[in-house]
Amino acid sequence: MDDGREVVIRAGDFFAIPPGHDSWVLRDERYVSLHMLGGDEYATWWEAELHVITVRRKTSADPPAVWALWADVGQRPRWDDALDAVELQGPFETGTRGVVRLKDQPERRLEITDCVSPRRFTERVFLPLGANMDWRHSIDEAEDGYEVTDGRSDR
């Protein structure tokens, strides 16, 4: 601290550190902490978008056929083996909210944040601690048919 004091914080400790400090990790241990207040003043990286994955596949199916599969959210677990359940509380359109449950995961809230039939939609899954996971889906013309794209980014 600015006043010369040293404080050792150990795993599981709940702490408050006032302005006027520096910090470092002792030994070669990993350090993870959850900042409840003040992080907005220095942790601007939290607002960044992190691209995680994009998958593209060619198909001969036309956009309305692909759209019908996407829009029938209750049936998605039949063809997406990562899902246990998806439910919407309204029509398949921008602003509609619902819930999604991945296998071996708790139920999470979701919202359709962009929806342009029959070409693209984005669904946002709300994660703990204010994080979001956006899944973007689109179907575009390609040589000899169409290309379906599914991509995920986190905020």
N, CA, C and O of each residue as an XYZ file, in Angstrom:
620
protein
N       0.839     -1.168      0.000
C       0.000      0.000      0.000
C       0.887      1.234      0.000
O       2.085      1.156      0.269
N       0.280      2.372     -0.305
C       1.045      3.623     -0.277
C       1.679      3.892      1.087
O       2.705      4.564      1.185
N       1.053      3.356      2.139
C       1.587      3.604      3.486
C       2.635      2.580      3.908
O       3.080      2.594      5.055
N       3.039      1.685      2.991
C       4.094      0.719      3.279
C       3.608     -0.632      3.775
O       4.409     -1.558      3.904
N       2.324     -0.771      4.056
C       1.802     -2.056      4.523
C       1.836     -3.093      3.405
O       1.696     -2.752      2.230
N       2.019     -4.337      3.769
C       1.913     -5.459      2.839
C       0.777     -6.351      3.301
O       0.627     -6.593      4.499
N      -0.017     -6.838      2.374
C      -1.145     -7.703      2.682
C      -1.018     -8.946      1.827
O      -0.812     -8.847      0.617
N      -1.138    -10.118      2.439
C      -1.113    -11.379      1.699
C      -2.548    -11.888      1.615
O      -3.222    -12.043      2.633
N      -3.005    -12.146      0.395
C      -4.356    -12.650      0.155
C      -4.224    -14.084     -0.321
O      -3.436    -14.372     -1.222
N      -4.988    -14.982      0.275
C      -4.906    -16.402     -0.058
C      -6.205    -16.863     -0.726
O      -7.221    -16.170     -0.679
N      -6.154    -18.017     -1.332
C      -7.326    -18.588     -2.004
C      -8.526    -18.582     -1.074
O      -8.436    -18.994      0.082
N      -9.649    -18.109     -1.593
C     -10.886    -18.081     -0.838
C     -11.104    -16.817     -0.024
O     -12.193    -16.614      0.515
N     -10.078    -15.952      0.079
C     -10.214    -14.709      0.846
C     -11.139    -13.730      0.128
O     -11.122    -13.619     -1.098
N     -11.937    -13.032      0.910
C     -12.745    -11.919      0.419
C     -12.021    -10.664      0.874
O     -11.687    -10.541      2.052
N     -11.773     -9.729     -0.038
C     -10.929     -8.596      0.319
C     -11.382     -7.322     -0.366
O     -12.083     -7.348     -1.377
N     -10.959     -6.198      0.218
C     -11.165     -4.878     -0.379
C      -9.822     -4.169     -0.332
O      -9.187     -4.097      0.721
N      -9.397     -3.653     -1.457
C      -8.118     -2.956     -1.542
C      -8.390     -1.539     -2.016
O      -8.945     -1.337     -3.096
N      -8.002     -0.559     -1.212
C      -8.257      0.840     -1.593
C      -7.276      1.302     -2.657
O      -6.287      0.617     -2.920
N      -7.530      2.453     -3.277
C      -6.575      2.999     -4.241
C      -5.208      3.188     -3.583
O      -5.103      3.327     -2.364
N      -4.165      3.189     -4.414
C      -2.819      3.389     -3.908
C      -2.136      2.075     -3.585
O      -1.584      1.914     -2.496
N      -2.166      1.154     -4.498
C      -1.524     -0.131     -4.258
C      -0.931     -0.668     -5.559
O      -1.279     -0.215     -6.650
N      -0.051     -1.617     -5.426
C       0.376     -2.437     -6.548
C       0.265     -3.878     -6.062
O       0.084     -4.117     -4.868
N       0.370     -4.822     -6.959
C       0.204     -6.211     -6.534
C       1.009     -7.134     -7.427
O       1.361     -6.783     -8.553
N       1.293     -8.304     -6.914
C       1.977     -9.333     -7.676
C       1.620    -10.681     -7.078
O       1.116    -10.757     -5.958
N       1.881    -11.735     -7.821
C       1.568    -13.097     -7.402
C       2.846    -13.740     -6.885
O       3.880    -13.707     -7.552
N       2.772    -14.325     -5.697
C       3.903    -15.033     -5.115
C       3.976    -16.449     -5.676
O       2.944    -17.091     -5.873
N       5.155    -16.928     -5.928
C       5.407    -18.256     -6.468
C       4.840    -18.357     -7.892
O       4.496    -17.347     -8.504
N       4.750    -19.557     -8.393
C       4.275    -19.784     -9.765
C       2.845    -20.296     -9.778
O       2.520    -21.226    -10.516
N       1.998    -19.696     -8.971
C       0.614    -20.133     -8.901
C      -0.268    -19.258     -9.777
O       0.010    -18.075     -9.979
N      -1.322    -19.849    -10.289
C      -2.299    -19.104    -11.073
C      -3.125    -18.227    -10.137
O      -3.471    -18.646     -9.032
N      -3.438    -17.022    -10.576
C      -4.218    -16.086     -9.772
C      -5.494    -15.729    -10.522
O      -5.445    -15.285    -11.669
N      -6.626    -15.922     -9.875
C      -7.915    -15.544    -10.440
C      -8.688    -14.840     -9.338
O      -8.770    -15.344     -8.217
N      -9.256    -13.681     -9.646
C     -10.090    -13.000     -8.659
C     -11.316    -12.427     -9.350
O     -11.307    -12.158    -10.552
N     -12.347    -12.250     -8.584
C     -13.596    -11.681     -9.068
C     -13.709    -10.272     -8.490
O     -13.828    -10.106     -7.276
N     -13.673     -9.275     -9.340
C     -13.721     -7.880     -8.903
C     -15.175     -7.412     -8.907
O     -15.796     -7.271     -9.960
N     -15.696     -7.177     -7.722
C     -17.093     -6.803     -7.575
C     -17.337     -5.329     -7.892
O     -18.400     -4.977     -8.405
N     -16.382     -4.477     -7.598
C     -16.524     -3.040     -7.827
C     -15.218     -2.491     -8.396
O     -14.143     -3.017     -8.109
N     -15.310     -1.446     -9.193
C     -14.125     -0.742     -9.643
C     -13.514     -1.248    -10.931
O     -12.754     -0.522    -11.572
N     -13.819     -2.464    -11.329
C     -13.217     -3.018    -12.531
C     -13.511     -2.211    -13.781
O     -12.736     -2.235    -14.737
N     -14.622     -1.499    -13.778
C     -14.965     -0.688    -14.950
C     -13.972      0.453    -15.169
O     -13.953      1.050    -16.246
N     -13.149      0.765    -14.169
C     -12.173      1.839    -14.303
C     -10.879      1.389    -14.970
O     -10.134      2.221    -15.487
N     -10.600      0.080    -14.966
C      -9.331     -0.379    -15.532
C      -9.468     -1.611    -16.417
O      -8.566     -1.890    -17.207
N     -10.537     -2.339    -16.315
C     -10.649     -3.604    -17.043
C     -11.485     -3.441    -18.308
O     -12.497     -4.123    -18.474
N     -11.074     -2.552    -19.192
C     -11.852     -2.308    -20.399
C     -11.887     -3.523    -21.307
O     -12.758     -3.607    -22.173
N     -10.974     -4.466    -21.142
C     -10.985     -5.682    -21.946
C     -12.282     -6.444    -21.767
O     -12.679     -7.188    -22.664
N     -12.959     -6.285    -20.634
C     -14.199     -7.017    -20.348
C     -15.265     -6.737    -21.402
O     -16.135     -7.571    -21.652
N     -15.192     -5.546    -22.023
C     -16.185     -5.163    -23.013
C     -15.836     -5.667    -24.404
O     -16.631     -5.505    -25.329
N     -14.690     -6.263    -24.572
C     -14.242     -6.716    -25.885
C     -15.017     -7.948    -26.327
O     -15.565     -8.688    -25.510
N     -15.050     -8.147    -27.619
C     -15.680     -9.341    -28.164
C     -14.587    -10.339    -28.517
O     -13.594     -9.986    -29.152
N     -14.775    -11.569    -28.106
C     -13.807    -12.625    -28.346
C     -14.404    -13.618    -29.329
O     -15.380    -14.297    -29.009
N     -13.829    -13.709    -30.521
C     -14.294    -14.671    -31.507
C     -13.836    -16.061    -31.075
O     -12.658    -16.262    -30.781
N     -14.748    -17.007    -31.035
C     -14.419    -18.339    -30.544
C     -14.371    -19.358    -31.667
O     -13.390    -20.092    -31.791
N     -15.411    -19.420    -32.488
C     -15.454    -20.456    -33.525
C     -16.402    -20.029    -34.645
O     -17.405    -19.357    -34.405
N     -16.068    -20.429    -35.863
C     -16.970    -20.292    -37.005
C     -16.905    -21.580    -37.800
O     -15.822    -22.074    -38.115
N     -18.066    -22.119    -38.122
C     -18.156    -23.345    -38.921
C     -18.970    -23.031    -40.164
O     -20.043    -22.434    -40.076
N     -18.452    -23.439    -41.342
C     -19.157    -23.225    -42.611
C     -19.360    -24.571    -43.302
O     -18.470    -25.420    -43.325
N     -20.542    -24.737    -43.856
C     -20.861    -25.978    -44.574
C     -21.624    -25.642    -45.849
O     -22.503    -24.779    -45.851
N     -21.281    -26.328    -46.924
C     -22.027    -26.196    -48.186
C     -23.288    -27.046    -48.093
O     -23.306    -28.092    -47.443
N     -24.341    -26.577    -48.756
C     -25.588    -27.344    -48.790
C     -26.315    -27.072    -50.100
O     -26.147    -26.022    -50.721
N     -27.116    -28.032    -50.497
C     -27.973    -27.822    -51.663
C     -29.371    -27.377    -51.229
O     -30.202    -27.022    -52.065
N     -29.625    -27.399    -49.912
C     -30.925    -26.957    -49.390
C     -31.072    -25.453    -49.581
O     -30.113    -24.702    -49.401
N     -32.274    -25.015    -49.944
C     -32.480    -23.585    -50.146
C     -32.737    -22.889    -48.796
O     -33.064    -23.555    -47.813
N     -32.591    -21.553    -48.745
C     -32.751    -20.831    -47.486
C     -34.056    -21.110    -46.738
O     -34.009    -21.268    -45.518
N     -35.224    -21.181    -47.398
C     -36.438    -21.470    -46.620
C     -36.404    -22.833    -45.916
O     -36.951    -22.972    -44.822
N     -35.776    -23.825    -46.522
C     -35.690    -25.150    -45.887
C     -34.789    -25.103    -44.656
O     -35.117    -25.672    -43.616
N     -33.658    -24.425    -44.781
C     -32.753    -24.291    -43.634
C     -33.431    -23.454    -42.547
O     -33.352    -23.780    -41.363
N     -34.091    -22.384    -42.958
C     -34.778    -21.512    -42.004
C     -35.830    -22.279    -41.208
O     -35.981    -22.057    -40.006
N     -36.547    -23.168    -41.858
C     -37.572    -23.955    -41.168
C     -36.955    -24.783    -40.035
O     -37.550    -24.910    -38.965
N     -35.771    -25.343    -40.265
C     -35.084    -26.086    -39.202
C     -34.674    -25.161    -38.061
O     -34.894    -25.481    -36.893
N     -34.079    -24.014    -38.393
C     -33.641    -23.072    -37.367
C     -34.819    -22.563    -36.537
O     -34.733    -22.493    -35.311
N     -35.908    -22.211    -37.201
C     -37.049    -21.585    -36.532
C     -37.837    -22.547    -35.647
O     -38.544    -22.109    -34.739
N     -37.726    -23.831    -35.896
C     -38.420    -24.833    -35.078
C     -37.523    -25.185    -33.888
O     -37.003    -26.296    -33.793
N     -37.353    -24.215    -32.982
C     -36.353    -24.334    -31.924
C     -36.578    -25.531    -30.995
O     -35.616    -26.112    -30.494
N     -37.810    -25.893    -30.769
C     -38.091    -27.029    -29.895
C     -37.538    -28.346    -30.423
O     -37.304    -29.277    -29.652
N     -37.329    -28.426    -31.739
C     -36.810    -29.647    -32.358
C     -35.284    -29.646    -32.513
O     -34.706    -30.645    -32.941
N     -34.642    -28.553    -32.173
C     -33.185    -28.478    -32.358
C     -32.404    -29.607    -31.683
O     -31.445    -30.100    -32.276
N     -32.768    -30.040    -30.471
C     -32.002    -31.137    -29.861
C     -31.989    -32.420    -30.705
O     -31.137    -33.282    -30.491
N     -32.907    -32.559    -31.648
C     -32.907    -33.738    -32.527
C     -31.725    -33.728    -33.479
O     -31.236    -34.789    -33.867
N     -31.251    -32.528    -33.869
C     -30.137    -32.454    -34.806
C     -28.909    -31.737    -34.249
O     -27.882    -31.680    -34.926
N     -28.985    -31.187    -33.033
C     -27.833    -30.577    -32.375
C     -27.602    -31.327    -31.067
O     -28.273    -31.067    -30.068
N     -26.658    -32.251    -31.078
C     -26.471    -33.134    -29.922
C     -25.851    -32.445    -28.707
O     -25.679    -33.090    -27.672
N     -25.511    -31.163    -28.796
C     -25.012    -30.422    -27.631
C     -26.163    -29.880    -26.780
O     -25.946    -29.430    -25.655
N     -27.385    -29.921    -27.317
C     -28.538    -29.325    -26.645
C     -29.410    -30.354    -25.948
O     -29.634    -31.455    -26.451
N     -29.901    -29.963    -24.767
C     -30.952    -30.725    -24.099
C     -32.316    -30.139    -24.441
O     -33.274    -30.874    -24.683
N     -32.398    -28.799    -24.461
C     -33.688    -28.154    -24.724
C     -33.500    -26.692    -25.115
O     -32.555    -26.033    -24.681
N     -34.422    -26.200    -25.945
C     -34.509    -24.773    -26.293
C     -35.993    -24.427    -26.328
O     -36.795    -25.140    -26.931
N     -36.346    -23.325    -25.674
C     -37.739    -22.877    -25.678
C     -37.775    -21.373    -25.880
O     -37.019    -20.637    -25.246
N     -38.650    -20.918    -26.760
C     -38.870    -19.483    -26.951
C     -40.210    -19.106    -26.362
O     -41.146    -19.905    -26.364
N     -40.303    -17.882    -25.856
C     -41.550    -17.370    -25.299
C     -42.162    -16.378    -26.275
O     -42.445    -15.233    -25.925
N     -42.360    -16.837    -27.508
C     -42.912    -15.993    -28.547
C     -42.436    -16.458    -29.906
O     -41.808    -17.512    -30.014
N     -42.727    -15.683    -30.955
C     -42.350    -16.076    -32.309
C     -40.845    -15.976    -32.540
O     -40.139    -15.299    -31.793
N     -40.370    -16.641    -33.558
C     -38.958    -16.637    -33.924
C     -38.651    -15.323    -34.639
O     -38.701    -15.247    -35.866
N     -38.325    -14.269    -33.839
C     -38.057    -12.941    -34.389
C     -37.208    -12.150    -33.404
O     -37.066    -12.524    -32.240
N     -36.649    -11.052    -33.893
C     -35.816    -10.194    -33.057
C     -36.565     -9.779    -31.798
O     -37.722     -9.363    -31.857
N     -35.885     -9.899    -30.654
C     -36.455     -9.491    -29.378
C     -37.106    -10.604    -28.589
O     -37.361    -10.439    -27.396
N     -37.384    -11.736    -29.221
C     -38.012    -12.839    -28.500
C     -36.998    -13.463    -27.550
O     -35.828    -13.641    -27.887
N     -37.476    -13.787    -26.362
C     -36.628    -14.380    -25.327
C     -37.048    -15.811    -25.061
O     -38.132    -16.249    -25.449
N     -36.170    -16.519    -24.397
C     -36.451    -17.901    -24.051
C     -35.357    -18.452    -23.165
O     -34.641    -17.711    -22.493
N     -35.243    -19.769    -23.179
C     -34.220    -20.452    -22.386
C     -33.581    -21.543    -23.235
O     -34.198    -22.086    -24.151
N     -32.337    -21.849    -22.910
C     -31.603    -22.914    -23.580
C     -30.884    -23.722    -22.497
O     -30.430    -23.168    -21.496
N     -30.788    -25.021    -22.708
C     -30.046    -25.873    -21.788
C     -29.131    -26.780    -22.596
O     -29.588    -27.654    -23.333
N     -27.832    -26.558    -22.441
C     -26.844    -27.438    -23.058
C     -26.709    -28.689    -22.203
O     -27.013    -28.663    -21.010
N     -26.263    -29.765    -22.794
C     -26.067    -31.004    -22.038
C     -25.142    -30.748    -20.860
O     -24.104    -30.101    -20.992
N     -25.541    -31.270    -19.703
C     -24.756    -31.166    -18.470
C     -24.501    -29.730    -18.024
O     -23.518    -29.463    -17.333
N     -25.379    -28.801    -18.413
C     -25.244    -27.403    -18.032
C     -26.575    -26.923    -17.438
O     -27.628    -27.501    -17.709
N     -26.517    -25.867    -16.631
C     -27.779    -25.297    -16.131
C     -28.506    -24.546    -17.242
O     -27.911    -24.165    -18.250
N     -29.783    -24.346    -17.038
C     -30.585    -23.573    -17.987
C     -30.088    -22.130    -18.011
O     -29.753    -21.562    -16.972
N     -30.046    -21.536    -19.223
C     -29.605    -20.153    -19.401
C     -30.671    -19.386    -20.180
O     -31.376    -19.951    -21.016
N     -30.776    -18.085    -19.888
C     -31.678    -17.226    -20.647
C     -31.075    -16.967    -22.019
O     -29.854    -16.948    -22.172
N     -31.928    -16.767    -23.017
C     -31.460    -16.394    -24.346
C     -32.402    -15.374    -24.942
O     -33.551    -15.231    -24.523
N     -31.877    -14.659    -25.947
C     -32.675    -13.676    -26.674
C     -32.226    -13.666    -28.126
O     -31.031    -13.732    -28.414
N     -33.188    -13.583    -29.040
C     -32.857    -13.412    -30.457
C     -32.595    -11.925    -30.657
O     -33.498    -11.101    -30.506
N     -31.349    -11.585    -30.999
C     -30.963    -10.174    -31.101
C     -30.978     -9.664    -32.531
O     -30.932     -8.454    -32.755
N     -31.040    -10.567    -33.502
C     -31.098    -10.187    -34.921
C     -31.795    -11.324    -35.648
O     -31.500    -12.494    -35.405
N     -32.718    -10.986    -36.539
C     -33.454    -12.041    -37.241
C     -33.953    -11.498    -38.577
O     -34.826    -10.631    -38.618
N     -33.389    -12.019    -39.669
C     -33.787    -11.616    -41.015
C     -34.116    -12.886    -41.791
O     -33.230    -13.555    -42.324
N     -35.407    -13.203    -41.844
C     -35.879    -14.421    -42.511
C     -35.729    -14.282    -44.023
O     -36.007    -13.206    -44.551
N     -35.312    -15.296    -44.728
C     -34.793    -16.593    -44.299
C     -33.267    -16.653    -44.373
O     -32.726    -17.686    -44.769
N     -32.559    -15.593    -44.010
C     -31.114    -15.524    -44.251
C     -30.219    -15.595    -43.031
O     -29.166    -16.229    -43.086
N     -30.612    -14.950    -41.903
C     -29.685    -14.932    -40.773
C     -30.420    -14.657    -39.469
O     -31.497    -14.061    -39.454
N     -29.816    -15.103    -38.382
C     -30.276    -14.720    -37.048
C     -29.123    -14.871    -36.067
O     -28.177    -15.627    -36.293
N     -29.231    -14.125    -34.967
C     -28.254    -14.207    -33.882
C     -29.017    -14.432    -32.597
O     -30.006    -13.754    -32.318
N     -28.550    -15.389    -31.817
C     -29.137    -15.597    -30.498
C     -28.063    -15.368    -29.448
O     -26.941    -15.859    -29.564
N     -28.428    -14.618    -28.427
C     -27.519    -14.303    -27.326
C     -27.904    -15.150    -26.120
O     -29.062    -15.172    -25.703
N     -26.921    -15.842    -25.569
C     -27.103    -16.625    -24.354
C     -26.458    -15.828    -23.222
O     -25.303    -15.415    -23.322
N     -27.210    -15.619    -22.155
C     -26.733    -14.834    -21.017
C     -26.051    -15.753    -20.019
O     -26.653    -16.700    -19.513
N     -24.788    -15.462    -19.743
C     -23.954    -16.272    -18.869
C     -23.798    -15.607    -17.509
O     -24.183    -14.449    -17.344
N     -23.240    -16.317    -16.531
C     -23.030    -15.700    -15.218
C     -22.093    -14.494    -15.300
O     -21.316    -14.354    -16.244
N     -22.186    -13.643    -14.307
C     -21.312    -12.478    -14.130
C     -21.421    -11.468    -15.260
O     -20.474    -10.724    -15.515
N     -22.562    -11.431    -15.943
C     -22.792    -10.430    -16.970
C     -22.188    -10.729    -18.331
O     -22.227     -9.878    -19.220
N     -21.632    -11.912    -18.512
C     -21.059    -12.275    -19.810
C     -22.164    -12.748    -20.755
O     -23.223    -13.191    -20.311
N     -21.910    -12.651    -22.053
C     -22.841    -13.101    -23.082
C     -22.115    -13.979    -24.074
O     -20.908    -13.841    -24.274
N     -22.848    -14.880    -24.692
C     -22.324    -15.704    -25.771
C     -23.273    -15.540    -26.952
O     -24.444    -15.908    -26.863
N     -22.777    -14.991    -28.055
C     -23.595    -14.766    -29.250
C     -23.332    -15.850    -30.279
O     -22.186    -16.117    -30.640
N     -24.405    -16.469    -30.747
C     -24.326    -17.444    -31.842
C     -24.945    -16.799    -33.073
O     -26.117    -16.423    -33.063
N     -24.151    -16.671    -34.139
C     -24.625    -16.070    -35.390
C     -24.795    -17.173    -36.428
O     -23.895    -17.988    -36.632
N     -25.940    -17.193    -37.071
C     -26.269    -18.211    -38.070
C     -26.669    -17.506    -39.355
O     -27.422    -16.533    -39.326
N     -26.164    -17.999    -40.489
C     -26.560    -17.389    -41.761
C     -26.508    -18.427    -42.873
O     -25.833    -19.450    -42.765
N     -27.237    -18.137    -43.938
C     -27.174    -18.949    -45.149
C     -27.031    -17.980    -46.322
O     -27.836    -17.067    -46.502
N     -25.989    -18.208    -47.107
C     -25.659    -17.309    -48.214
C     -25.448    -18.112    -49.489
O     -25.096    -19.291    -49.453
N     -25.670    -17.446    -50.612
C     -25.423    -18.094    -51.893
C     -23.948    -18.407    -52.043
O     -23.087    -17.627    -51.637
N     -23.668    -19.562    -52.634
C     -22.294    -19.995    -52.888
C     -22.284    -20.742    -54.210
O     -23.335    -21.039    -54.779
N     -21.115    -21.035    -54.681
C     -21.000    -21.794    -55.926
C     -21.677    -23.157    -55.746
O     -21.405    -23.864    -54.776
N     -22.538    -23.513    -56.662
C     -23.261    -24.790    -56.614
C     -24.137    -24.952    -55.381
O     -24.204    -26.046    -54.820
N     -24.807    -23.899    -54.949
C     -25.732    -24.037    -53.824
C     -25.622    -22.912    -52.827
O     -25.609    -21.736    -53.192
N     -25.545    -23.281    -51.567
C     -25.531    -22.315    -50.475
C     -24.473    -22.704    -49.452
O     -23.991    -23.837    -49.417
N     -24.132    -21.728    -48.626
C     -23.203    -21.980    -47.512
C     -23.877    -21.566    -46.222
O     -24.336    -20.433    -46.079
N     -23.933    -22.507    -45.275
C     -24.487    -22.246    -43.944
C     -23.315    -21.936    -43.012
O     -22.336    -22.680    -42.963
N     -23.426    -20.840    -42.282
C     -22.363    -20.437    -41.355
C     -22.937    -20.342    -39.954
O     -23.996    -19.751    -39.741
N     -22.236    -20.925    -39.013
C     -22.551    -20.813    -37.581
C     -21.301    -20.331    -36.874
O     -20.245    -20.954    -36.981
N     -21.411    -19.241    -36.163
C     -20.246    -18.695    -35.479
C     -20.601    -18.257    -34.077
O     -21.727    -17.843    -33.802
N     -19.614    -18.356    -33.188
C     -19.826    -17.977    -31.796
C     -18.783    -16.955    -31.383
O     -17.605    -17.073    -31.721
N     -19.236    -15.952    -30.647
C     -18.315    -15.003    -30.024
C     -18.832    -14.715    -28.628
O     -20.029    -14.812    -28.360
N     -17.914    -14.359    -27.745
C     -18.264    -14.077    -26.349
C     -17.978    -12.623    -26.040
O     -17.063    -12.018    -26.599
N     -18.778    -12.073    -25.140
C     -18.571    -10.699    -24.679
C     -18.499    -10.710    -23.170
O     -18.328     -9.659    -22.553
